[in-house]
Amino acid sequence: MTEHHEHTISLCLDQTLAVHELLGNSDDVIGLSRKSLLAHPDVLQKALHPKDRARLTAFLKQGPDTEDTAYQNIRIRDETGRYRVLIATINPNRSSSSIEHRQSASLSLRDPRGVPEVPYELPLILIRTIMETTDDYIFFKDTHHILLAGSEKMAGLCPVINHWTEFARKSDYDVFPEDNADAYYDLETTVYHKRSMAKEVQCFFRKDGSKGWVDNRKYPIFNDQGVLVGLYGVARDISGEIEILQRKSLSASVFEHAAESIVILNAEHKVADVNSALETSTGLKKANILGKSLQSLKHALQSSEDFAALWSAVLKDGSYTGEVNNIANDGTQITEQCRISAVYDDDGKAHHFVCLYSDISKLKQHERELQSIANFDVLTGLVNRQLFEDRLEQSLANCERTGKHLALAYIDIDSFKHINDSYGHTVGDSFLIGIAENMQTALR
């Protein structure tokens, strides 16, 4: 076994990553007891982060004498359920050139937080100024994913951090939710592997639980000899921009899928955009509509005077609501509810106009039907008692004003009950309809 200290343990592993020997206090280093590691062969494998199992196996296969990576960063979930970031190195005095040709390999695991390991000097005054005043989430890490420093702005995200200096010697798993820490770890792995900047839009959670988004960019740090010694990151809060994009996307979706026909006019009152509903209702294509006037698309049955009055109301009041007559794609006449609203800039100048059209032809037809039912007999089409009384009152009032006379004729149908009883109600209804038609022919 190799020499160890308080923050290092040595393990003998077989090809399944089962532990056969262990030297050191595993509770302090990886948070798993010696007893459980030796008694259960799959404990270490299960505790490894799923993405690190294959990496560790590949690292062991490369052997201790390779000129490639001298260490491997791995993550192990301790008994509290939190991942710890550890440094794995192969013990050359106990390992042959390849794990495939031996029963076991000797591995050392070290907690990088145990012994401060800053491979470069930070200008403290400059760093402190940046960390305490920046509006961005800025941080520095060593090559083992361990934080060296984080900005005060970033400290405001972490419930367990009260001051930016408390980030030192902690991993992301110590201060962030696990899913976020996983994402940050993967992006840093890309930086270390490609030795170049890597960026990604990632989510984060504030102390109050609300969700935000950052443009997270991480850059490698090299010393004077060109050796990679860590990285620094700048994460900029772009939650506002993301919300604006989401609102624009929602507005575009509403615009395109709205049941109403929508026309957007520019400041010159020419068509700037239309939605699919208008193309469907008019049979016109957007490409052939853009740049034309509103009257060329709508108000086909509206006189020029009426349209001028409509537009005058829009310019004066900033909006218009009313009914207009148009011709649908199939050639039928329809009635539409028209709503036009001006969109103003900060100087109070209208730069666009939004026009919404809803086909209310069926509603108008229903209104006419209700009006007819309320005032006319359904069977004969003659005025009913309510409308008759209203018109009689108007005629009497007119006679009083003019001194003229009014004659009221009362027509009785003899033996009508006998017709219904003898020939049925259908014949009776036809008899009444015939009388009504004769009356309408003879009278106004």
TIVOVO-259807 format. One record per residue (C-alpha): residue number from 1; residue in one letter; x, z, y. Coordinates in pm, whole numbers. Layout:
N
(node NUM, A, (X, Z, Y))
...
//
This chain:
444
(node 1, M, (0, 0, 0))
(node 2, T, (114, -69, 354))
(node 3, E, (178, 196, 612))
(node 4, H, (-138, 305, 785))
(node 5, H, (-247, 518, 1076))
(node 6, E, (-569, 666, 1208))
(node 7, H, (-730, 332, 1290))
(node 8, T, (-611, 125, 993))
(node 9, I, (-703, 116, 625))
(node 10, S, (-563, -89, 336))
(node 11, L, (-779, -235, 62))
(node 12, C, (-722, -412, -267))
(node 13, L, (-994, -676, -314))
(node 14, D, (-1075, -905, -601))
(node 15, Q, (-1211, -1258, -564))
(node 16, T, (-1567, -1124, -520))
(node 17, L, (-1448, -901, -233))
(node 18, A, (-1506, -590, -442))
(node 19, V, (-1280, -295, -345))
(node 20, H, (-1051, -156, -620))
(node 21, E, (-812, 56, -414))
(node 22, L, (-838, 206, -69))
(node 23, L, (-586, 387, 149))
(node 24, G, (-692, 547, 475))
(node 25, N, (-1006, 693, 627))
(node 26, S, (-1263, 417, 589))
(node 27, D, (-1528, 621, 773))
(node 28, D, (-1323, 608, 1093))
(node 29, V, (-1231, 240, 1069))
(node 30, I, (-1534, 60, 926))
(node 31, G, (-1798, 331, 916))
(node 32, L, (-1844, 306, 536))
(node 33, S, (-1744, 589, 304))
(node 34, R, (-1460, 562, 51))
(node 35, K, (-1696, 672, -225))
(node 36, S, (-1950, 396, -166))
(node 37, L, (-1681, 126, -127))
(node 38, L, (-1520, 213, -462))
(node 39, A, (-1840, 292, -653))
(node 40, H, (-2037, -21, -565))
(node 41, P, (-1854, -356, -588))
(node 42, D, (-2089, -541, -352))
(node 43, V, (-2092, -287, -66))
(node 44, L, (-1821, -458, 142))
(node 45, Q, (-1959, -806, 81))
(node 46, K, (-2307, -699, 190))
(node 47, A, (-2172, -519, 496))
(node 48, L, (-1984, -829, 616))
(node 49, H, (-2158, -1045, 874))
(node 50, P, (-2306, -1345, 685))
(node 51, K, (-2088, -1590, 883))
(node 52, D, (-1771, -1390, 807))
(node 53, R, (-1794, -1376, 426))
(node 54, A, (-1672, -1732, 373))
(node 55, R, (-1416, -1692, 655))
(node 56, L, (-1264, -1384, 495))
(node 57, T, (-1247, -1550, 152))
(node 58, A, (-1077, -1854, 302))
(node 59, F, (-836, -1628, 490))
(node 60, L, (-739, -1448, 171))
(node 61, K, (-684, -1781, -9))
(node 62, Q, (-432, -1900, 251))
(node 63, G, (-194, -1622, 147))
(node 64, P, (46, -1397, 340))
(node 65, D, (327, -1651, 393))
(node 66, T, (129, -1918, 579))
(node 67, E, (225, -2017, 932))
(node 68, D, (-144, -2045, 1025))
(node 69, T, (-355, -1762, 1166))
(node 70, A, (-182, -1428, 1108))
(node 71, Y, (-507, -1236, 1129))
(node 72, Q, (-881, -1285, 1093))
(node 73, N, (-1146, -1119, 1308))
(node 74, I, (-1438, -1000, 1096))
(node 75, R, (-1758, -805, 1156))
(node 76, I, (-1874, -525, 926))
(node 77, R, (-2203, -340, 959))
(node 78, D, (-2143, 33, 945))
(node 79, E, (-2376, 301, 810))
(node 80, T, (-2549, 332, 1151))
(node 81, G, (-2654, -34, 1126))
(node 82, R, (-2424, -160, 1403))
(node 83, Y, (-2152, -422, 1355))
(node 84, R, (-1791, -328, 1415))
(node 85, V, (-1536, -595, 1506))
(node 86, L, (-1218, -548, 1298))
(node 87, I, (-881, -720, 1256))
(node 88, A, (-799, -826, 900))
(node 89, T, (-437, -896, 798))
(node 90, I, (-289, -967, 454))
(node 91, N, (-31, -722, 319))
(node 92, P, (259, -944, 205))
(node 93, N, (419, -684, -23))
(node 94, R, (109, -673, -243))
(node 95, S, (-19, -1032, -222))
(node 96, S, (100, -1352, -385))
(node 97, S, (68, -1693, -219))
(node 98, S, (-293, -1752, -321))
(node 99, I, (-583, -1531, -420))
(node 100, E, (-689, -1799, -669))
(node 101, H, (-383, -1718, -884))
(node 102, R, (-419, -1341, -889))
(node 103, Q, (-678, -1079, -970))
(node 104, S, (-665, -904, -630))
(node 105, A, (-524, -920, -278))
(node 106, S, (-413, -644, -46))
(node 107, L, (-576, -645, 296))
(node 108, S, (-542, -424, 603))
(node 109, L, (-837, -364, 834))
(node 110, R, (-774, -230, 1182))
(node 111, D, (-1010, -121, 1456))
(node 112, P, (-876, -289, 1773))
(node 113, R, (-1040, -24, 1987))
(node 114, G, (-817, 247, 1845))
(node 115, V, (-493, 150, 2015))
(node 116, P, (-504, -14, 2360))
(node 117, E, (-358, -359, 2326))
(node 118, V, (-339, -541, 2660))
(node 119, P, (-101, -834, 2610))
(node 120, Y, (-82, -919, 2980))
(node 121, E, (-89, -738, 3311))
(node 122, L, (-396, -747, 3533))
(node 123, P, (-352, -715, 3909))
(node 124, L, (-562, -403, 3934))
(node 125, I, (-664, -421, 4300))
(node 126, L, (-774, -784, 4268))
(node 127, I, (-956, -718, 3944))
(node 128, R, (-1132, -411, 4081))
(node 129, T, (-1248, -601, 4390))
(node 130, I, (-1384, -885, 4182))
(node 131, M, (-1546, -659, 3927))
(node 132, E, (-1721, -442, 4183))
(node 133, T, (-1846, -713, 4423))
(node 134, T, (-1922, -1029, 4225))
(node 135, D, (-2280, -1137, 4169))
(node 136, D, (-2185, -1292, 3835))
(node 137, Y, (-2136, -1134, 3495))
(node 138, I, (-1755, -1150, 3462))
(node 139, F, (-1558, -1012, 3167))
(node 140, F, (-1217, -1026, 2997))
(node 141, K, (-1153, -999, 2624))
(node 142, D, (-858, -999, 2389))
(node 143, T, (-834, -1234, 2092))
(node 144, H, (-1023, -986, 1876))
(node 145, H, (-1345, -1013, 2082))
(node 146, I, (-1283, -669, 2234))
(node 147, L, (-1369, -621, 2600))
(node 148, L, (-1088, -536, 2839))
(node 149, A, (-1312, -522, 3145))
(node 150, G, (-1657, -622, 3264))
(node 151, S, (-1807, -654, 3612))
(node 152, E, (-2036, -397, 3771))
(node 153, K, (-2311, -661, 3769))
(node 154, M, (-2278, -680, 3389))
(node 155, A, (-2285, -301, 3364))
(node 156, G, (-2633, -317, 3515))
(node 157, L, (-2754, -488, 3196))
(node 158, C, (-2631, -230, 2947))
(node 159, P, (-2811, 101, 2893))
(node 160, V, (-2494, 256, 2748))
(node 161, I, (-2269, 152, 3040))
(node 162, N, (-2280, 334, 3373))
(node 163, H, (-1970, 186, 3539))
(node 164, W, (-1777, -136, 3493))
(node 165, T, (-1465, 48, 3376))
(node 166, E, (-1653, 176, 3068))
(node 167, F, (-1645, -170, 2904))
(node 168, A, (-1279, -132, 2805))
(node 169, R, (-1217, -120, 2427))
(node 170, K, (-1580, -195, 2338))
(node 171, S, (-1721, -495, 2153))
(node 172, D, (-2040, -676, 2241))
(node 173, Y, (-2205, -506, 1946))
(node 174, D, (-2148, -173, 2120))
(node 175, V, (-2331, -268, 2439))
(node 176, F, (-2571, -559, 2368))
(node 177, P, (-2853, -629, 2120))
(node 178, E, (-2722, -768, 1794))
(node 179, D, (-2873, -1117, 1832))
(node 180, N, (-2709, -1156, 2173))
(node 181, A, (-2378, -1022, 2043))
(node 182, D, (-2390, -1275, 1758))
(node 183, A, (-2436, -1561, 2006))
(node 184, Y, (-2155, -1439, 2232))
(node 185, Y, (-1922, -1396, 1933))
(node 186, D, (-1988, -1752, 1810))
(node 187, L, (-1917, -1900, 2154))
(node 188, E, (-1589, -1705, 2178))
(node 189, T, (-1490, -1823, 1830))
(node 190, T, (-1524, -2179, 1961))
(node 191, V, (-1293, -2096, 2252))
(node 192, Y, (-1028, -1949, 2021))
(node 193, H, (-1056, -2235, 1773))
(node 194, K, (-1048, -2522, 2023))
(node 195, R, (-829, -2336, 2273))
(node 196, S, (-1046, -2473, 2552))
(node 197, M, (-1345, -2377, 2764))
(node 198, A, (-1682, -2348, 2593))
(node 199, K, (-2020, -2304, 2761))
(node 200, E, (-2379, -2245, 2662))
(node 201, V, (-2708, -2144, 2821))
(node 202, Q, (-2794, -1813, 2658))
(node 203, C, (-3065, -1554, 2697))
(node 204, F, (-3010, -1190, 2786))
(node 205, F, (-3221, -880, 2834))
(node 206, R, (-3218, -652, 3135))
(node 207, K, (-3241, -273, 3113))
(node 208, D, (-3617, -290, 3174))
(node 209, G, (-3656, -522, 2873))
(node 210, S, (-3728, -837, 3074))
(node 211, K, (-3567, -1160, 2956))
(node 212, G, (-3331, -1374, 3160))
(node 213, W, (-3098, -1673, 3116))
(node 214, V, (-2730, -1722, 3196))
(node 215, D, (-2497, -2019, 3209))
(node 216, N, (-2224, -1854, 2999))
(node 217, R, (-1878, -2010, 3033))
(node 218, K, (-1570, -1877, 2858))
(node 219, Y, (-1210, -1984, 2921))
(node 220, P, (-895, -1921, 2712))
(node 221, I, (-606, -1722, 2863))
(node 222, F, (-246, -1817, 2775))
(node 223, N, (72, -1629, 2858))
(node 224, D, (386, -1791, 2999))
(node 225, Q, (494, -1896, 2651))
(node 226, G, (163, -2075, 2588))
(node 227, V, (38, -1815, 2344))
(node 228, L, (-337, -1749, 2343))
(node 229, V, (-382, -1388, 2449))
(node 230, G, (-755, -1365, 2524))
(node 231, L, (-1034, -1513, 2729))
(node 232, Y, (-1231, -1453, 3043))
(node 233, G, (-1595, -1536, 3094))
(node 234, V, (-1823, -1607, 3387))
(node 235, A, (-2195, -1585, 3312))
(node 236, R, (-2418, -1689, 3601))
(node 237, D, (-2780, -1580, 3610))
(node 238, I, (-2990, -1899, 3615))
(node 239, S, (-3324, -1734, 3535))
(node 240, G, (-3474, -1862, 3862))
(node 241, E, (-3367, -2220, 3789))
(node 242, I, (-3501, -2199, 3434))
(node 243, E, (-3836, -2068, 3563))
(node 244, I, (-3856, -2354, 3814))
(node 245, L, (-3786, -2607, 3539))
(node 246, Q, (-4047, -2446, 3317))
(node 247, R, (-4304, -2456, 3598))
(node 248, K, (-4221, -2821, 3666))
(node 249, S, (-4256, -2898, 3297))
(node 250, L, (-4591, -2717, 3287))
(node 251, S, (-4711, -2896, 3602))
(node 252, A, (-4607, -3231, 3456))
(node 253, S, (-4792, -3151, 3134))
(node 254, V, (-5108, -3047, 3323))
(node 255, F, (-5087, -3357, 3542))
(node 256, E, (-5050, -3591, 3247))
(node 257, H, (-5312, -3431, 3020))
(node 258, A, (-5577, -3340, 3278))
(node 259, A, (-5926, -3474, 3208))
(node 260, E, (-5970, -3560, 3578))
(node 261, S, (-5825, -3876, 3728))
(node 262, I, (-5539, -3777, 3959))
(node 263, V, (-5379, -3990, 4229))
(node 264, I, (-5075, -3879, 4432))
(node 265, L, (-5036, -4052, 4770))
(node 266, N, (-4721, -4049, 4983))
(node 267, A, (-4706, -3987, 5357))
(node 268, E, (-4795, -4354, 5420))
(node 269, H, (-5114, -4308, 5214))
(node 270, K, (-4982, -4535, 4938))
(node 271, V, (-5005, -4451, 4567))
(node 272, A, (-4692, -4262, 4452))
(node 273, D, (-4814, -4161, 4105))
(node 274, V, (-5124, -4155, 3884))
(node 275, N, (-5201, -3985, 3554))
(node 276, S, (-5319, -4128, 3222))
(node 277, A, (-5684, -4037, 3287))
(node 278, L, (-5695, -4268, 3589))
(node 279, E, (-5540, -4554, 3393))
(node 280, T, (-5804, -4504, 3124))
(node 281, S, (-6097, -4483, 3366))
(node 282, T, (-5995, -4786, 3575))
(node 283, G, (-5824, -4999, 3311))
(node 284, L, (-5529, -5040, 3548))
(node 285, K, (-5165, -4976, 3461))
(node 286, K, (-4949, -4742, 3665))
(node 287, A, (-4688, -5012, 3728))
(node 288, N, (-4954, -5228, 3894))
(node 289, I, (-5098, -4941, 4100))
(node 290, L, (-4791, -4790, 4265))
(node 291, G, (-4759, -4870, 4633))
(node 292, K, (-5124, -4972, 4677))
(node 293, S, (-5389, -4809, 4893))
(node 294, L, (-5642, -4559, 4761))
(node 295, Q, (-5937, -4777, 4856))
(node 296, S, (-5805, -5057, 4638))
(node 297, L, (-5836, -4825, 4335))
(node 298, K, (-6139, -4613, 4414))
(node 299, H, (-6460, -4613, 4616))
(node 300, A, (-6548, -4963, 4493))
(node 301, L, (-6910, -4915, 4602))
(node 302, Q, (-6823, -4721, 4917))
(node 303, S, (-6846, -4902, 5247))
(node 304, S, (-6540, -4930, 5466))
(node 305, E, (-6712, -4710, 5725))
(node 306, D, (-6778, -4437, 5471))
(node 307, F, (-6420, -4451, 5342))
(node 308, A, (-6283, -4433, 5698))
(node 309, A, (-6497, -4124, 5762))
(node 310, L, (-6372, -3969, 5436))
(node 311, W, (-6008, -4025, 5529))
(node 312, S, (-6065, -3903, 5883))
(node 313, A, (-6190, -3572, 5739))
(node 314, V, (-5876, -3542, 5525))
(node 315, L, (-5646, -3596, 5823))
(node 316, K, (-5843, -3358, 6044))
(node 317, D, (-5914, -3071, 5803))
(node 318, G, (-5644, -3125, 5541))
(node 319, S, (-5898, -3168, 5265))
(node 320, Y, (-6219, -3341, 5163))
(node 321, T, (-6478, -3267, 4896))
(node 322, G, (-6773, -3492, 4829))
(node 323, E, (-6934, -3749, 4602))
(node 324, V, (-6828, -4114, 4589))
(node 325, N, (-6961, -4409, 4393))
(node 326, N, (-6730, -4620, 4180))
(node 327, I, (-6725, -4873, 3900))
(node 328, A, (-6585, -4761, 3563))
(node 329, N, (-6358, -4965, 3337))
(node 330, D, (-6660, -5093, 3139))
(node 331, G, (-6833, -5215, 3455))
(node 332, T, (-7092, -4939, 3480))
(node 333, Q, (-7159, -4762, 3807))
(node 334, I, (-7056, -4398, 3809))
(node 335, T, (-7067, -4105, 4049))
(node 336, E, (-6751, -3899, 4093))
(node 337, Q, (-6674, -3567, 4255))
(node 338, C, (-6383, -3641, 4488))
(node 339, R, (-6140, -3372, 4610))
(node 340, I, (-5849, -3467, 4833))
(node 341, S, (-5594, -3215, 4959))
(node 342, A, (-5293, -3264, 5187))
(node 343, V, (-4955, -3116, 5094))
(node 344, Y, (-4759, -2997, 5399))
(node 345, D, (-4387, -2936, 5459))
(node 346, D, (-4244, -2640, 5649))
(node 347, D, (-4305, -2820, 5979))
(node 348, G, (-4675, -2863, 5905))
(node 349, K, (-4649, -3235, 5839))
(node 350, A, (-4839, -3382, 5547))
(node 351, H, (-4593, -3550, 5309))
(node 352, H, (-4826, -3607, 5013))
(node 353, F, (-5195, -3613, 4930))
(node 354, V, (-5343, -3509, 4593))
(node 355, C, (-5668, -3678, 4495))
(node 356, L, (-5877, -3555, 4200))
(node 357, Y, (-6177, -3742, 4063))
(node 358, S, (-6424, -3603, 3811))
(node 359, D, (-6697, -3821, 3659))
(node 360, I, (-7025, -3639, 3726))
(node 361, S, (-7258, -3927, 3630))
(node 362, K, (-7405, -3738, 3336))
(node 363, L, (-7452, -3430, 3552))
(node 364, K, (-7633, -3635, 3817))
(node 365, Q, (-7851, -3794, 3548))
(node 366, H, (-7934, -3450, 3413))
(node 367, E, (-8025, -3333, 3762))
(node 368, R, (-8259, -3628, 3801))
(node 369, E, (-8420, -3551, 3466))
(node 370, L, (-8472, -3188, 3564))
(node 371, Q, (-8617, -3298, 3898))
(node 372, S, (-8856, -3532, 3718))
(node 373, I, (-8965, -3261, 3472))
(node 374, A, (-9026, -3021, 3759))
(node 375, N, (-9251, -3261, 3956))
(node 376, F, (-9400, -3519, 3718))
(node 377, D, (-9615, -3510, 3408))
(node 378, V, (-9396, -3595, 3109))
(node 379, L, (-9670, -3796, 2931))
(node 380, T, (-9824, -4005, 3210))
(node 381, G, (-9554, -4007, 3475))
(node 382, L, (-9807, -3894, 3737))
(node 383, V, (-9727, -3611, 3976))
(node 384, N, (-9794, -3272, 3817))
(node 385, R, (-10001, -2989, 3962))
(node 386, Q, (-9702, -2841, 4153))
(node 387, L, (-9611, -3163, 4332))
(node 388, F, (-9981, -3251, 4383))
(node 389, E, (-10045, -2920, 4560))
(node 390, D, (-9735, -2967, 4777))
(node 391, R, (-9842, -3316, 4885))
(node 392, L, (-10203, -3205, 4940))
(node 393, E, (-10080, -2928, 5172))
(node 394, Q, (-9869, -3179, 5364))
(node 395, S, (-10166, -3418, 5399))
(node 396, L, (-10398, -3141, 5520))
(node 397, A, (-10141, -3029, 5776))
(node 398, N, (-10105, -3387, 5895))
(node 399, C, (-10484, -3419, 5934))
(node 400, E, (-10496, -3103, 6141))
(node 401, R, (-10227, -3238, 6373))
(node 402, T, (-10378, -3587, 6410))
(node 403, G, (-10752, -3507, 6384))
(node 404, K, (-10794, -3749, 6095))
(node 405, H, (-11002, -3692, 5781))
(node 406, L, (-10892, -3655, 5421))
(node 407, A, (-11085, -3762, 5112))
(node 408, L, (-11012, -3601, 4775))
(node 409, A, (-11137, -3775, 4460))
(node 410, Y, (-11179, -3582, 4135))
(node 411, I, (-11189, -3787, 3815))
(node 412, D, (-11333, -3634, 3500))
(node 413, I, (-11293, -3786, 3154))
(node 414, D, (-11608, -3733, 2953))
(node 415, S, (-11584, -3645, 2583))
(node 416, F, (-11203, -3651, 2580))
(node 417, K, (-11203, -3375, 2320))
(node 418, H, (-11410, -3600, 2094))
(node 419, I, (-11144, -3873, 2118))
(node 420, N, (-10870, -3630, 2013))
(node 421, D, (-11079, -3486, 1730))
(node 422, S, (-11197, -3825, 1598))
(node 423, Y, (-10886, -4041, 1640))
(node 424, G, (-10600, -3793, 1667))
(node 425, H, (-10373, -3678, 1949))
(node 426, T, (-10163, -3994, 1942))
(node 427, V, (-10464, -4206, 2033))
(node 428, G, (-10566, -3943, 2289))
(node 429, D, (-10221, -3961, 2452))
(node 430, S, (-10237, -4342, 2460))
(node 431, F, (-10582, -4321, 2624))
(node 432, L, (-10443, -4092, 2899))
(node 433, I, (-10139, -4317, 2951))
(node 434, G, (-10370, -4619, 2989))
(node 435, I, (-10582, -4441, 3253))
(node 436, A, (-10265, -4338, 3441))
(node 437, E, (-10133, -4695, 3441))
(node 438, N, (-10467, -4821, 3579))
(node 439, M, (-10459, -4558, 3852))
(node 440, Q, (-10100, -4646, 3947))
(node 441, T, (-10199, -5013, 3963))
(node 442, A, (-10503, -4946, 4183))
(node 443, L, (-10352, -4678, 4411))
(node 444, R, (-10035, -4630, 4609))
//
